[in-house]
Amino acid sequence: MDRRRGLTTAIAVTAAGAVVVTAAMVFSGSKDGATDAFDGGVHVDGSDQPGPPDATLPTADPAALVAGVQHADAARLNPARLADGLTPPTNRWFSGLVFGEQPQPVFPLPTSFALTASGFDIGLPQPETSERLIIGGHVPDVSVDVGASHARVSAYDAVTVTIELLDDADRVLGRVVLAQGSPFISYTAVAESTLTLGAAFSAASDGLASSTARGAEWMLSAPNGALAGTSLRLSAGQAATWFPVPDDLPSGGLETLALAAVDPVVGSEVTYGVGDGIARTTIGYRTADGGPTAHALMPHHRQGEQPARGACNLGTYPSVYGVLELCAGSRLTSWAPVVETAAELDLGAVPDDRRTAIIEQIAADVASTPPFPSDTYFGGKSLYRAATLVTLGSQLGAADVVAPLREKTLTALREWAEPDGCARRDARCFVYDEKARGVVGLTPSFGSEEFNDHHFHYGYFLATAGLLAAEDPALAAELAPVLDLLAQDVAAAEGTEWFPQLRAFDVYAGHAWASGPSPFADGNNQESSSEAVTAWNGLGLWAAASGQDDLGVQATWLASTEAASTRAYWTSLDLDDPVYEGFDHQVMALNWGGKRDYATWFSPDPAAMLAIQLIPMSPVAGYLVQGDADAAARADRITAQVAEATPAGFDVKFGDYLLMYLAMAGEEHAEEAWQVAGEVSETAIDDGSSRAYLLAFVASAASGKGPGSGG
C-alpha cells in the first residue's frame, strides 16, 4: 500500500515579493495586496450563504504542543522547489511541483499544468475510458517559454498556488498562479519579459487571441500590442491569462470569461459551517483587483438537494471525474449531508440469542488478541480493533470480559502518548520534525516518514483515545499532549509556523490526498476513502472525549464532505455519466488528479478493490448509503458490488468487511450475512476488526438499526 499524502500555510506576498507566513483566519490566504471584495463587494465570510453560518474555528496552542514532545530529524522529504520560509506542502494536489529531482504535472481542474526547463505547459485533459481505467493525463496544448532556468513555489493557500520563474541569476522573471476549479492560468511579469509561445495565437476580439490544440480552443488575454506572432512582450506588472473555451458556451459567455481573465485569481478563502443536517463549504476566489471570476463545479459539488446556487451557465469542461459545470462568480458553495460522529453500533433491537453469541465471541477474540505491532499503521489499527472490542463488551454488559483487554490497550496507548517516549526508544512514539513541520511516528510505515497516509494512521490513534477516554476526563487530559499534536498534524484549522493548515484535506476536491511528496505524473492520489472518513470520525471521537466542541464541529464537516466525495468518486458511481462508458466495474478503487483506476497499491484481487473503500466499517459506515432513497436500488448496487468482489465466496482477505457491507443492502441480506459470518475462516477477518465486531455489525443491520438503516 504505497499510498502517498500533505501540508499548507496561509501566506501573504508583499508588493516587493517577500513571503510572509501568517495565521489564517477562516482558512484564508491573501497575496499581492488583493482586496476583500467578492461578487460585488460581498465578503466571503459565510454570513450571506444559504445553510449554516460559519463555524467557530478550534483553538489550540501548537507552540506549547510542539515544545512538549521530543524533536528529531525523522522525515524523509526533499522540497527542491520551495521558497524559504514556507512549510513543505505535502499531501497537496500540487506537491509534485515541489518535491523530487524533476517537477511533475499537476491537475488543478479543469486544466493541467507542468513546469518545463524554461517555462511551462498547459493542457485541457481529454478523458479516455477503458475497462479498468479512466485517464486524462497532462498533454501540452499551450507551451510558454519564459526564458527561465528554474522555478519554485513561492506562496500557496487552500486552493491556489503561486510559482515563481527565475533566471540563472536567481532573479524572479514572473509568477504563475494556478487555482483549483478556475479555468484561468495567469502569468504576471515581475521584470520586463518576452515570452515565446509554442504556437501562434490569432486575434479573436479586443484583448483576446485564439489558438486550437487537440480540438480545444484556447484563448489568451493580454495587453493590447503585447502579442506578435508567437512572441508575447510584457512590462513589469502586466499579466497574460490563458483559458480553454468551454463546451456549450452560451451567447455572451466569451465576453464574461474575457472580462474575468483580465483580473487574474491570486488567492482564496475557505469557510465552513455545520447545521440543519448539512455541512457547508464555501470557497472564495480572490482576484487581483477584486473583480468577479468563474469557477467549475465537480460532481460532488452538485450532489443532493442544494439551495439556490446562482449562474452556472457558462458551459462545461470534460474531466476524469465527469462533466465540470462552469459558473460565473467568485464564490463556490457546496453542501453535504451531515455525517455525525459515531462511537458504537445500535444494538438495542438485537435479539437475546444473538447478543449471547456476540458476547461469547468477544471472550474468544479478547483471548486471541495478538501483541500490538510497533509501526504507526498496524500499531494504530490494532489498538483501534481492541478499543472497539472493549466498547462492544461494555455495550452488551460484558465489561468484565473486556476488562483485561482494556488495561492492555490503555498500557499500549499510554506508551504511544508519552511526549518524551522517543528519547528512550525508537518505536511506539512520536517526534516533531522542525524542518518538515510535522509529526512523524516511530516506527514509520507505508512512507509515513514522507507524510504518506498520516490521516489514516493517526485517525486510528485518535479514535482509540476517543473511545477509551469517552467517560474519563482525567485519561483524556493525560493523553492530550500527544493526541492533540496528532490532530494538529492532519487537520490544523489554521496555518502556523508549526503546522500547515488542513494538511490532509483538499477543500475543492472534497477529500484527502494520501501521498506526501506526490512523485507521480498523474498527480496525487487516494485509495482508502473509508479510512479517510474513519480518520475524521476519530477526530470527532477525540474532540468529544477531550471536551473540544469546536474541533468536533470541524471533524463533522470533514467527515461529511469526505463522505460525499467518497460516494461520488469511489463507491456510488453515477454510471450513467458518459465518462464511465466502457468502464466495466462497480467501484473505483484508486483516484488520482489525472486518472482513476480499478486497482490498488497492494493487491489485484477483486475483494481488495471494494474492501479498501470499506475498511474498517466503523459505526459511522452509514455514510456509504446516505441519500439512497430507493431501497431496491441500494440493494441492487451493493449486491452487485459484493458479487463482483467475491467470485469465490467470502473466505478471502477482507471477507468480514464485505459481509458487513452486504448486510447494509437490507434485512434479508443481513440475515444471509449473519449465517456466513460465523462460518468464514479466520483469514477473512482483518487485523483491524474481529469476528465479534463482524457479528455485531451484521446483527445490528438485521435488526433494522444498523448504520445507514434509518432505524
PLY file of the C-alpha trace (Angstrom):
ply
format ascii 1.0
element vertex 711
property float x
property float y
property float z
element edge 710
property int vertex1
property int vertex2
end_header
0.00 0.00 0.00
2.46 2.63 -1.19
-0.06 5.43 -0.76
1.21 8.98 -0.74
-0.02 12.28 1.20
0.33 16.68 2.78
0.78 20.42 4.11
-0.30 24.10 3.83
0.13 27.53 5.35
-1.71 30.78 4.85
0.62 33.21 3.15
0.75 36.78 2.00
3.09 38.15 -0.63
4.02 41.78 -0.26
4.37 44.15 -3.18
8.09 43.55 -3.04
7.53 39.84 -3.30
8.61 38.92 0.22
6.94 35.84 1.62
5.17 36.35 4.95
3.80 33.40 6.92
0.55 34.33 8.68
-2.02 32.67 10.89
-5.03 32.04 8.68
-8.48 33.32 9.51
-11.39 31.27 8.17
-8.94 29.19 6.16
-7.79 32.28 4.28
-4.65 33.32 2.49
-4.03 36.55 0.62
-1.44 37.57 -1.90
-0.27 40.62 -3.78
-2.39 43.10 -1.86
-5.68 41.61 -3.06
-8.87 43.19 -1.75
-11.55 41.52 0.33
-14.30 42.04 -2.25
-16.18 39.15 -3.83
-19.22 39.23 -6.12
-19.98 42.91 -6.00
-18.50 43.59 -2.60
-19.92 40.69 -0.58
-17.13 39.34 1.59
-16.84 35.59 1.80
-17.38 35.14 5.50
-20.29 32.76 5.04
-22.77 35.13 6.70
-24.75 35.63 3.50
-24.62 32.00 2.41
-27.60 29.63 2.43
-27.20 26.93 5.02
-25.43 27.06 8.39
-23.33 30.08 9.39
-19.58 29.90 9.78
-18.29 27.59 12.45
-16.01 28.89 15.16
-12.53 27.62 14.45
-10.98 25.27 17.02
-8.32 26.86 19.14
-5.06 25.19 20.00
-1.64 26.21 21.23
0.61 24.46 18.72
3.75 26.07 20.11
3.08 24.52 23.51
2.21 21.15 21.98
5.39 21.10 19.91
7.52 22.22 22.85
6.24 19.32 24.91
7.45 16.47 22.69
10.76 15.11 21.51
12.20 16.80 18.40
14.10 14.82 15.79
15.06 14.87 12.13
12.80 11.95 11.24
11.10 12.97 7.99
12.36 12.00 4.56
11.43 14.96 2.37
13.29 16.99 -0.24
11.43 20.21 -1.08
13.60 21.02 -4.09
11.49 23.88 -5.46
10.16 25.83 -2.48
10.78 29.39 -1.34
12.48 29.90 2.00
10.14 30.15 4.96
7.32 28.08 3.53
6.04 24.90 5.13
6.77 21.98 2.79
3.41 21.40 1.06
2.96 17.68 1.45
-0.36 15.99 0.57
-1.46 18.74 -1.80
-2.71 18.46 -5.34
0.41 20.40 -6.39
3.00 18.62 -4.21
4.63 17.14 -7.31
5.77 20.64 -8.30
7.85 20.92 -5.13
9.39 17.54 -4.38
11.76 15.26 -6.29
14.52 15.81 -8.80
12.07 16.74 -11.55
8.72 18.53 -11.16
5.62 16.53 -12.00
2.44 17.62 -13.82
-0.44 18.78 -11.64
-4.18 18.91 -12.20
-5.97 21.98 -10.84
-9.02 21.07 -12.95
-10.34 21.78 -15.44
-6.78 22.24 -16.74
-3.43 20.53 -16.26
-0.07 22.22 -15.79
3.59 21.28 -15.96
6.84 23.14 -15.47
9.38 22.85 -18.28
13.09 23.63 -18.49
12.41 27.27 -19.40
8.73 27.88 -18.67
5.52 25.90 -18.50
2.93 23.91 -20.44
-0.85 23.98 -20.06
-3.34 21.32 -21.12
-7.04 20.51 -21.10
-7.30 16.83 -20.14
-9.44 14.78 -22.54
-10.64 11.66 -20.68
-10.30 8.23 -22.27
-12.10 5.30 -20.68
-11.26 1.62 -20.78
-12.43 -1.43 -18.84
-10.34 -0.63 -15.74
-9.12 2.93 -16.23
-10.27 6.48 -16.89
-7.26 8.54 -17.86
-6.90 12.23 -18.59
-3.21 12.88 -18.21
-1.28 16.01 -18.95
-0.80 16.66 -22.67
0.55 20.14 -23.53
-1.86 22.29 -25.53
-0.11 25.60 -24.85
3.64 25.93 -24.32
5.19 29.08 -22.87
8.95 29.73 -22.85
9.72 32.42 -20.26
13.49 32.15 -20.56
13.67 30.78 -17.03
16.27 28.36 -15.73
14.36 27.15 -12.68
11.18 27.58 -10.69
9.88 27.42 -7.13
6.58 27.57 -5.29
6.52 30.95 -3.54
3.04 31.01 -1.98
0.01 28.79 -1.54
-3.25 28.52 0.33
-6.13 26.04 0.49
-6.96 26.29 -3.23
-4.26 28.29 -5.06
-0.53 28.04 -5.64
1.91 30.69 -6.90
5.01 29.62 -8.83
7.98 31.90 -9.41
10.02 31.51 -12.59
13.64 32.60 -12.20
16.72 33.15 -14.36
20.29 31.94 -13.86
20.98 34.83 -11.50
18.03 33.78 -9.31
16.05 36.86 -10.33
12.29 36.42 -10.48
11.04 36.91 -14.05
7.37 36.36 -13.31
4.76 34.43 -11.37
2.19 31.87 -12.44
-0.95 31.37 -10.36
-2.99 28.15 -10.51
-6.31 27.76 -8.74
-8.36 24.60 -8.39
-11.63 24.93 -10.23
-10.55 28.03 -12.11
-10.22 27.78 -15.91
-7.70 30.64 -15.83
-3.93 30.25 -15.66
-2.16 33.59 -15.38
1.42 34.79 -15.70
2.36 38.17 -14.20
5.69 39.66 -15.20
7.94 40.86 -12.38
10.60 42.06 -14.80
10.07 43.07 -18.41
9.69 39.77 -20.22
9.39 38.39 -23.70
7.56 35.07 -23.69
7.75 32.69 -26.64
4.63 30.63 -27.33
4.78 27.15 -28.79
2.10 28.04 -31.34
0.75 31.28 -32.69
-2.42 32.84 -31.28
-4.61 34.75 -33.76
-6.57 37.85 -32.81
-10.15 36.87 -31.88
-11.58 40.05 -30.36
-10.40 43.11 -28.48
-7.77 41.89 -26.00
-8.25 38.21 -26.89
-6.35 35.85 -29.17
-7.18 32.26 -30.06
-5.38 29.01 -30.80
-6.63 25.45 -31.27
-4.98 22.27 -29.95
-6.42 18.72 -29.99
-9.81 20.11 -30.91
-9.95 22.52 -27.96
-9.93 26.27 -28.46
-7.67 28.25 -26.13
-7.95 31.96 -25.51
-5.16 34.34 -24.49
-5.94 37.58 -22.72
-3.00 40.01 -22.92
-2.38 43.77 -23.01
-3.02 45.46 -26.35
0.03 45.30 -28.59
1.81 42.70 -26.45
1.30 39.79 -28.88
3.16 39.46 -32.16
3.01 36.00 -33.70
4.49 33.64 -31.13
6.11 36.45 -29.15
4.39 37.96 -26.10
6.05 41.02 -24.57
5.02 42.06 -21.05
6.19 45.01 -18.98
6.74 44.59 -15.26
3.35 44.20 -13.58
1.49 43.21 -16.73
-0.30 39.89 -16.88
-1.35 37.36 -19.50
-4.06 34.78 -18.89
-4.89 31.60 -20.79
-8.15 29.66 -20.61
-9.82 26.89 -22.63
-13.19 27.72 -24.18
-15.83 25.52 -22.51
-18.20 23.28 -24.40
-21.75 24.60 -24.85
-20.63 28.18 -24.26
-23.76 30.35 -24.37
-24.13 33.61 -26.27
-22.26 36.32 -24.40
-20.33 33.77 -22.38
-16.99 34.52 -24.00
-17.32 38.19 -23.07
-17.95 37.18 -19.45
-14.86 34.97 -19.40
-12.74 37.59 -21.16
-13.68 40.15 -18.52
-12.72 37.73 -15.75
-9.44 36.83 -17.44
-8.24 40.42 -17.20
-8.40 40.22 -13.38
-6.49 37.03 -12.52
-7.09 34.91 -9.43
-4.37 35.44 -6.81
-5.65 33.62 -3.72
-8.56 32.05 -1.91
-10.53 31.94 1.31
-12.48 28.99 2.68
-15.17 28.85 5.35
-17.36 26.04 6.63
-20.49 25.59 8.70
-22.45 22.65 10.10
-26.14 22.69 10.99
-29.66 21.76 9.92
-28.41 18.42 8.68
-25.89 19.84 6.19
-22.20 20.67 6.14
-21.36 23.74 4.05
-18.08 24.55 2.32
-17.54 27.97 0.74
-14.50 28.76 -1.41
-13.94 32.40 -2.26
-11.65 33.12 -5.21
-9.66 36.31 -4.65
-8.70 38.33 -7.73
-6.01 40.97 -8.08
-8.44 43.87 -8.42
-11.42 42.37 -6.58
-13.46 41.67 -9.69
-15.65 38.64 -10.42
-14.27 35.44 -11.87
-15.58 31.97 -12.79
-15.27 28.50 -11.27
-16.05 24.92 -12.23
-18.21 22.55 -10.18
-17.18 18.93 -9.77
-19.94 16.29 -9.49
-19.79 16.14 -5.67
-20.44 19.88 -5.54
-23.81 19.19 -7.18
-24.92 16.21 -5.07
-28.32 16.04 -3.41
-30.82 18.76 -2.67
-28.96 22.04 -2.93
-30.02 25.58 -2.00
-30.07 28.15 -4.81
-26.63 28.34 -6.40
-26.51 31.14 -8.99
-25.35 31.46 -12.57
-23.78 28.11 -13.57
-24.48 28.59 -17.25
-21.09 29.23 -18.85
-20.76 25.79 -20.41
-18.87 22.67 -19.39
-15.46 21.02 -19.42
-14.61 17.31 -19.61
-12.73 15.65 -16.76
-11.89 12.19 -15.50
-14.41 12.81 -12.70
-17.25 13.65 -15.06
-18.59 16.86 -16.53
-17.43 20.07 -14.84
-20.05 22.82 -14.87
-18.71 26.36 -15.26
-20.28 29.08 -13.12
-19.90 32.85 -13.07
-18.85 34.40 -9.78
-16.10 34.36 -7.18
-17.74 32.05 -4.68
-18.24 28.28 -4.82
-20.56 26.94 -2.14
-21.35 23.26 -1.80
-23.30 21.20 0.71
-23.06 17.65 2.01
-25.47 15.76 4.28
-24.09 15.63 7.80
-22.26 12.54 9.00
-22.47 12.61 12.77
-19.60 11.28 14.87
-20.42 7.72 15.95
-18.75 5.68 18.71
-20.78 2.47 18.75
-23.31 0.36 16.88
-27.01 0.46 17.74
-27.60 -2.95 19.32
-30.84 -2.12 21.08
-33.03 -4.34 18.88
-30.64 -7.28 18.57
-32.32 -10.48 19.89
-31.04 -12.06 23.10
-29.71 -15.19 21.43
-27.56 -13.14 19.08
-26.38 -10.90 21.90
-25.27 -14.03 23.74
-23.43 -15.28 20.64
-21.65 -11.94 20.27
-20.58 -11.92 23.94
-19.19 -15.44 23.60
-17.24 -14.35 20.54
-15.95 -11.25 22.36
-14.43 -13.55 25.00
-12.74 -15.59 22.29
-11.46 -12.50 20.48
-10.11 -10.97 23.69
-8.26 -14.18 24.47
-6.77 -14.40 20.97
-5.67 -10.75 20.69
-2.06 -10.81 19.46
0.68 -8.43 20.64
0.27 -4.91 19.29
2.60 -4.08 16.37
5.06 -1.22 16.74
4.64 0.70 13.48
2.27 3.63 13.11
-0.20 1.97 10.74
-0.65 -1.56 12.05
0.07 -0.38 15.58
-2.72 2.18 15.49
-5.05 -0.17 13.65
-4.56 -2.92 16.24
-5.30 -0.51 19.08
-8.49 0.52 17.30
-9.55 -3.12 16.95
-9.04 -3.60 20.67
-10.88 -0.40 21.57
-13.90 -1.43 19.50
-13.97 -4.79 21.30
-13.83 -3.01 24.66
-16.65 -0.68 23.59
-18.71 -3.59 22.31
-18.28 -5.55 25.54
-19.30 -2.56 27.62
-22.41 -2.05 25.47
-23.50 -5.65 25.97
-22.97 -5.75 29.71
-19.74 -7.71 29.46
-17.34 -5.12 30.84
-15.68 -7.79 32.96
-14.95 -9.87 29.86
-13.15 -7.00 28.13
-11.52 -5.52 31.25
-8.14 -7.26 30.67
-8.07 -6.05 27.07
-8.95 -2.53 28.17
-5.97 -2.47 30.52
-3.67 -3.95 27.88
-4.82 -1.38 25.32
-4.52 1.52 27.74
-0.99 0.49 28.62
-0.02 0.46 24.94
-1.81 3.73 24.18
-0.17 5.45 27.15
3.20 4.32 25.82
2.48 5.83 22.40
1.26 9.01 24.14
4.41 9.64 26.17
5.65 13.06 24.98
9.29 12.06 25.53
8.90 8.42 24.52
11.32 8.70 21.61
14.05 9.80 23.98
14.03 6.28 25.41
13.13 4.06 22.44
13.00 4.06 18.66
9.45 2.72 18.25
5.92 3.31 19.59
6.40 7.07 19.97
6.06 10.36 18.06
8.51 13.17 17.34
8.16 16.64 15.89
10.32 17.35 12.84
11.19 21.07 12.67
12.23 21.05 9.01
9.16 19.17 7.81
6.93 20.98 10.32
5.01 17.92 11.30
4.77 14.82 13.44
6.44 11.55 12.47
5.68 8.33 14.31
8.35 5.73 15.02
8.39 3.13 13.57
7.08 4.63 10.29
5.27 2.53 7.70
3.99 2.92 4.13
6.16 6.01 3.71
4.74 7.88 6.70
8.19 9.44 7.12
7.36 11.18 3.82
3.99 12.15 5.32
2.15 9.47 3.39
-1.11 8.31 4.98
-0.85 10.38 8.17
-4.63 10.81 8.38
-5.10 7.03 8.07
-2.51 6.21 10.73
-3.31 8.98 13.20
-7.05 8.56 12.77
-6.81 5.14 14.41
-4.96 6.59 17.41
-7.46 9.44 17.74
-10.40 7.02 17.57
-8.82 4.69 20.13
-8.21 7.54 22.55
-11.71 8.90 21.96
-13.31 5.54 22.71
-11.28 4.69 25.80
-11.41 8.19 27.32
-15.07 8.83 26.46
-16.12 8.96 30.12
-12.73 9.58 31.69
-11.69 13.26 31.62
-8.55 12.50 33.59
-7.42 9.98 30.98
-8.21 12.43 28.17
-6.10 15.08 29.90
-3.25 12.58 30.29
-3.33 11.67 26.60
-3.94 15.20 25.30
-0.36 16.44 24.78
0.32 13.84 22.07
-3.21 13.23 20.78
-3.78 16.96 20.26
-0.46 17.02 18.43
-1.65 14.29 16.05
-4.87 16.22 15.45
-2.86 19.33 14.59
-0.66 17.40 12.20
-3.51 16.18 10.00
-6.21 18.81 10.50
-4.93 22.10 11.97
-7.68 24.65 11.41
-5.20 27.48 10.97
-1.76 27.55 9.45
1.00 28.46 11.88
4.76 28.31 11.92
4.40 24.86 13.48
1.78 23.17 11.31
0.19 23.64 7.91
-3.49 24.30 7.51
-5.50 21.17 6.78
-2.52 19.05 5.77
-4.57 16.05 4.70
-7.71 17.59 3.20
-8.44 19.23 -0.16
-11.39 21.59 0.19
-12.03 21.83 -3.57
-11.79 18.09 -4.34
-13.73 17.38 -1.15
-11.41 14.63 0.06
-7.92 13.99 1.35
-4.83 13.15 -0.68
-2.67 10.31 0.59
0.79 10.93 -0.88
3.16 13.26 0.90
5.52 14.28 -1.95
3.30 13.03 -4.83
6.13 11.93 -7.14
3.74 10.91 -9.93
2.93 12.17 -13.41
-0.77 11.58 -12.68
-0.88 13.93 -9.67
-1.68 12.98 -6.10
-3.90 10.04 -5.16
-6.05 8.46 -2.52
-7.03 4.82 -2.29
-8.72 4.13 1.07
-11.58 6.61 1.14
-13.08 4.75 4.10
-10.00 5.16 6.27
-10.14 8.87 5.50
-13.74 9.12 6.73
-12.78 6.98 9.73
-9.94 9.41 10.47
-12.34 12.36 10.69
-14.71 10.28 12.79
-11.75 9.50 15.05
-11.02 13.22 15.26
-14.63 13.73 16.34
-14.41 10.99 18.96
-11.28 12.55 20.41
-12.89 16.01 20.34
-15.85 14.67 22.32
-13.71 12.85 24.87
-11.43 15.85 25.40
-14.22 18.42 25.52
-13.24 20.33 22.36
-16.62 21.28 20.89
-15.28 23.42 18.03
-12.92 20.63 16.99
-15.94 18.32 16.97
-17.74 20.63 14.53
-14.66 20.70 12.30
-14.48 16.91 12.41
-18.13 16.64 11.39
-17.52 18.99 8.45
-14.50 16.98 7.33
-16.28 13.61 7.68
-19.41 14.84 5.90
-17.52 16.35 2.98
-15.18 13.38 2.61
-18.19 11.05 2.68
-19.94 12.97 -0.09
-16.89 12.80 -2.35
-16.44 9.11 -1.47
-19.90 8.32 -2.75
-19.35 10.42 -5.88
-15.94 9.06 -6.89
-15.37 5.70 -5.17
-18.46 3.77 -4.09
-21.72 5.09 -5.63
-20.62 5.99 -9.13
-23.08 7.62 -11.48
-22.53 5.03 -14.18
-24.88 6.95 -16.50
-22.31 9.73 -16.76
-20.63 9.47 -20.19
-17.18 9.37 -18.57
-17.94 5.79 -17.38
-18.88 4.49 -20.82
-16.59 1.49 -21.32
-15.68 1.20 -17.63
-16.59 -2.33 -16.59
-16.68 -2.22 -12.79
-18.95 -1.20 -9.95
-16.49 0.80 -7.84
-13.37 2.90 -8.35
-10.50 1.76 -6.18
-7.90 4.50 -6.67
-8.42 8.14 -7.66
-5.70 10.50 -8.87
-5.56 14.04 -10.16
-5.20 12.85 -13.75
-6.68 9.36 -13.80
-8.95 6.90 -11.98
-8.08 3.26 -11.67
-9.68 -0.07 -10.76
-6.50 -1.11 -8.97
-4.90 -0.94 -5.54
-1.33 -0.46 -4.37
-1.29 -3.81 -2.60
-3.46 -6.43 -4.34
-5.02 -7.28 -7.72
-7.83 -9.26 -6.05
-11.37 -8.01 -6.72
-12.11 -8.22 -2.98
-9.43 -5.59 -2.34
-10.96 -3.12 -4.82
-14.15 -2.83 -2.79
-12.81 -3.60 0.68
-10.30 -0.74 0.63
-13.36 1.55 0.43
-14.95 -0.15 3.47
-12.16 -0.75 5.98
-12.74 -0.69 8.99
-16.58 -0.43 8.67
-16.80 1.73 11.78
-20.15 2.70 13.31
-20.15 5.74 11.00
-20.31 3.48 7.91
-23.91 4.51 7.22
-22.48 7.28 5.04
-21.94 4.61 2.36
-25.70 4.51 1.73
-26.51 8.08 2.73
-29.04 9.64 0.39
-30.20 6.31 -1.06
-33.94 6.98 -1.14
-34.66 3.88 -3.23
-34.07 0.80 -1.06
-34.28 -1.55 -4.04
-31.69 0.42 -5.99
-29.43 0.43 -2.94
-29.76 -3.33 -2.59
-29.05 -3.85 -6.29
-25.93 -1.69 -6.16
-24.50 -3.28 -3.02
-25.20 -6.86 -4.05
-23.69 -6.23 -7.50
-20.57 -4.72 -5.91
-20.22 -7.56 -3.41
-20.79 -10.18 -6.12
-18.00 -8.63 -8.20
-15.70 -8.65 -5.15
-16.41 -12.25 -4.06
-16.45 -14.52 -7.12
-15.15 -17.38 -4.94
-17.08 -16.52 -1.77
-16.26 -14.67 1.44
-13.29 -16.77 2.58
-10.93 -14.11 1.27
-8.92 -11.32 2.82
-11.33 -8.60 3.96
-14.25 -11.00 3.74
-15.53 -9.57 7.04
-15.91 -6.06 5.62
-17.63 -7.40 2.52
-20.14 -9.25 4.71
-20.81 -6.12 6.73
-21.38 -4.17 3.53
-23.73 -6.87 2.21
-25.74 -6.53 5.43
-26.36 -2.89 4.53
-28.29 -3.98 1.43
-31.35 -4.76 3.58
-32.54 -7.05 6.36
-32.83 -10.10 4.06
-29.20 -9.72 3.01
-28.22 -9.06 6.63
-29.71 -12.41 7.59
-27.67 -14.06 4.85
-24.55 -12.30 6.14
-25.27 -13.45 9.71
-25.29 -17.08 8.61
-21.96 -16.72 6.80
-20.27 -14.51 9.43
-19.93 -17.28 11.98
-18.50 -19.71 9.46
-15.89 -17.82 7.46
-12.28 -18.68 8.17
-10.01 -16.57 10.33
-8.21 -15.40 7.20
-11.38 -13.50 6.28
-11.17 -11.40 9.47
-8.99 -8.32 9.02
-6.44 -7.38 11.65
-8.32 -4.12 12.22
-11.54 -5.93 13.03
-12.75 -9.01 14.92
-15.35 -11.70 14.43
-17.30 -10.27 17.37
-17.50 -6.87 15.70
-18.50 -8.54 12.42
-21.33 -10.37 14.18
-22.44 -7.22 16.00
-22.45 -5.11 12.83
-24.45 -7.69 10.89
-26.86 -8.29 13.79
-27.46 -4.57 14.11
-28.22 -4.34 10.38
-30.54 -7.38 10.56
-32.46 -5.69 13.39
-33.11 -2.66 11.19
-30.93 -0.42 13.37
-27.56 -0.74 11.69
-25.51 2.03 10.05
-27.49 3.51 7.18
-30.71 1.71 8.06
-32.50 4.85 9.17
-33.68 2.96 12.21
0 1
1 2
2 3
3 4
4 5
5 6
6 7
7 8
8 9
9 10
10 11
11 12
12 13
13 14
14 15
15 16
16 17
17 18
18 19
19 20
20 21
21 22
22 23
23 24
24 25
25 26
26 27
27 28
28 29
29 30
30 31
31 32
32 33
33 34
34 35
35 36
36 37
37 38
38 39
39 40
40 41
41 42
42 43
43 44
44 45
45 46
46 47
47 48
48 49
49 50
50 51
51 52
52 53
53 54
54 55
55 56
56 57
57 58
58 59
59 60
60 61
61 62
62 63
63 64
64 65
65 66
66 67
67 68
68 69
69 70
70 71
71 72
72 73
73 74
74 75
75 76
76 77
77 78
78 79
79 80
80 81
81 82
82 83
83 84
84 85
85 86
86 87
87 88
88 89
89 90
90 91
91 92
92 93
93 94
94 95
95 96
96 97
97 98
98 99
99 100
100 101
101 102
102 103
103 104
104 105
105 106
106 107
107 108
108 109
109 110
110 111
111 112
112 113
113 114
114 115
115 116
116 117
117 118
118 119
119 120
120 121
121 122
122 123
123 124
124 125
125 126
126 127
127 128
128 129
129 130
130 131
131 132
132 133
133 134
134 135
135 136
136 137
137 138
138 139
139 140
140 141
141 142
142 143
143 144
144 145
145 146
146 147
147 148
148 149
149 150
150 151
151 152
152 153
153 154
154 155
155 156
156 157
157 158
158 159
159 160
160 161
161 162
162 163
163 164
164 165
165 166
166 167
167 168
168 169
169 170
170 171
171 172
172 173
173 174
174 175
175 176
176 177
177 178
178 179
179 180
180 181
181 182
182 183
183 184
184 185
185 186
186 187
187 188
188 189
189 190
190 191
191 192
192 193
193 194
194 195
195 196
196 197
197 198
198 199
199 200
200 201
201 202
202 203
203 204
204 205
205 206
206 207
207 208
208 209
209 210
210 211
211 212
212 213
213 214
214 215
215 216
216 217
217 218
218 219
219 220
220 221
221 222
222 223
223 224
224 225
225 226
226 227
227 228
228 229
229 230
230 231
231 232
232 233
233 234
234 235
235 236
236 237
237 238
238 239
239 240
240 241
241 242
242 243
243 244
244 245
245 246
246 247
247 248
248 249
249 250
250 251
251 252
252 253
253 254
254 255
255 256
256 257
257 258
258 259
259 260
260 261
261 262
262 263
263 264
264 265
265 266
266 267
267 268
268 269
269 270
270 271
271 272
272 273
273 274
274 275
275 276
276 277
277 278
278 279
279 280
280 281
281 282
282 283
283 284
284 285
285 286
286 287
287 288
288 289
289 290
290 291
291 292
292 293
293 294
294 295
295 296
296 297
297 298
298 299
299 300
300 301
301 302
302 303
303 304
304 305
305 306
306 307
307 308
308 309
309 310
310 311
311 312
312 313
313 314
314 315
315 316
316 317
317 318
318 319
319 320
320 321
321 322
322 323
323 324
324 325
325 326
326 327
327 328
328 329
329 330
330 331
331 332
332 333
333 334
334 335
335 336
336 337
337 338
338 339
339 340
340 341
341 342
342 343
343 344
344 345
345 346
346 347
347 348
348 349
349 350
350 351
351 352
352 353
353 354
354 355
355 356
356 357
357 358
358 359
359 360
360 361
361 362
362 363
363 364
364 365
365 366
366 367
367 368
368 369
369 370
370 371
371 372
372 373
373 374
374 375
375 376
376 377
377 378
378 379
379 380
380 381
381 382
382 383
383 384
384 385
385 386
386 387
387 388
388 389
389 390
390 391
391 392
392 393
393 394
394 395
395 396
396 397
397 398
398 399
399 400
400 401
401 402
402 403
403 404
404 405
405 406
406 407
407 408
408 409
409 410
410 411
411 412
412 413
413 414
414 415
415 416
416 417
417 418
418 419
419 420
420 421
421 422
422 423
423 424
424 425
425 426
426 427
427 428
428 429
429 430
430 431
431 432
432 433
433 434
434 435
435 436
436 437
437 438
438 439
439 440
440 441
441 442
442 443
443 444
444 445
445 446
446 447
447 448
448 449
449 450
450 451
451 452
452 453
453 454
454 455
455 456
456 457
457 458
458 459
459 460
460 461
461 462
462 463
463 464
464 465
465 466
466 467
467 468
468 469
469 470
470 471
471 472
472 473
473 474
474 475
475 476
476 477
477 478
478 479
479 480
480 481
481 482
482 483
483 484
484 485
485 486
486 487
487 488
488 489
489 490
490 491
491 492
492 493
493 494
494 495
495 496
496 497
497 498
498 499
499 500
500 501
501 502
502 503
503 504
504 505
505 506
506 507
507 508
508 509
509 510
510 511
511 512
512 513
513 514
514 515
515 516
516 517
517 518
518 519
519 520
520 521
521 522
522 523
523 524
524 525
525 526
526 527
527 528
528 529
529 530
530 531
531 532
532 533
533 534
534 535
535 536
536 537
537 538
538 539
539 540
540 541
541 542
542 543
543 544
544 545
545 546
546 547
547 548
548 549
549 550
550 551
551 552
552 553
553 554
554 555
555 556
556 557
557 558
558 559
559 560
560 561
561 562
562 563
563 564
564 565
565 566
566 567
567 568
568 569
569 570
570 571
571 572
572 573
573 574
574 575
575 576
576 577
577 578
578 579
579 580
580 581
581 582
582 583
583 584
584 585
585 586
586 587
587 588
588 589
589 590
590 591
591 592
592 593
593 594
594 595
595 596
596 597
597 598
598 599
599 600
600 601
601 602
602 603
603 604
604 605
605 606
606 607
607 608
608 609
609 610
610 611
611 612
612 613
613 614
614 615
615 616
616 617
617 618
618 619
619 620
620 621
621 622
622 623
623 624
624 625
625 626
626 627
627 628
628 629
629 630
630 631
631 632
632 633
633 634
634 635
635 636
636 637
637 638
638 639
639 640
640 641
641 642
642 643
643 644
644 645
645 646
646 647
647 648
648 649
649 650
650 651
651 652
652 653
653 654
654 655
655 656
656 657
657 658
658 659
659 660
660 661
661 662
662 663
663 664
664 665
665 666
666 667
667 668
668 669
669 670
670 671
671 672
672 673
673 674
674 675
675 676
676 677
677 678
678 679
679 680
680 681
681 682
682 683
683 684
684 685
685 686
686 687
687 688
688 689
689 690
690 691
691 692
692 693
693 694
694 695
695 696
696 697
697 698
698 699
699 700
700 701
701 702
702 703
703 704
704 705
705 706
706 707
707 708
708 709
709 710
